[in-house]
Amino acid sequence: MANTPEEPILDPLERSSEIIFGLIMALTFTSTISVVATEADVRTMLAGAIGCNLAWGIVDAAMYLLAQIVTRERLRTLTLDVASASPENARRIIVDNIPLGAGMIFTEAELDRLAGAVRSNPIPGRRLMPTRAEWRGAGGIFLLVFFSTLPVALPFMFSDDVGFALRISNAIAVALLFIIGCGLGKHMGWTPYWVPGVAVGLLGALLVVITIALGG
């Protein structure tokens, strides 16, 4: 994924996915707390939820960096392949690596112009270290996963009534999932955009149930 100074580091789908992931991880802890839990139980649950999202924020950020490096090196390899290939093979490489069906709209002459543009540009050197933009993206992922825990955990920090805090926490989680889904609906151009909001809310609830059932 190429980034320019004008573009956000993470696209709407990436940001939404990371927030949903963090919310679900937090809900797997809060949903298992008993309404008759003691203060010590609540503290243990909060420590587990925050620690889990802290760890997974680091893991997710690391995987993002790995994916960016692999993608960048893959594009570099494709550039080298096109630059060194015969015209016929260059056309085939380009068609094989553009979105499915898009190759049908290009004529051979247009594919040759694309290959010529690739050959005319300097081939970037191998870089196995993340770029500054990629570090920023990884930092954004970590913060999204980690801080998505807080809205769900806050009710337990300010209320001694575990049952009340649990209801408020679940309401916050459902509201956030709905808002994220609506944002994705707008991003996709859906009308009405609240339909994906409901779908994301239901999907989040289902994933929490599955995660708890599997011992997550």
Secondary structure, 3 states (H helix, E strand, C coil): CCCCCCCCCCCHHHHHHHHHHHHHHHHHHHCCCCCCCCHHHHHHHHHHHHHHHHHHHHHHHHHHHHHHHHHHHHHHHHHHHHHHCCHHHHHHHHHHCCCCCHHHHCCHHHHHHHHHHHHHCCCCCCCCCCCHHHHHHHHHHHHHHHHCHHHHHHHHHHCCCHHHHHHHHHHHHHHHHHHHHHHHHHHHCCCCCHHHHHHHHHHHHHHHHHHHHCCC
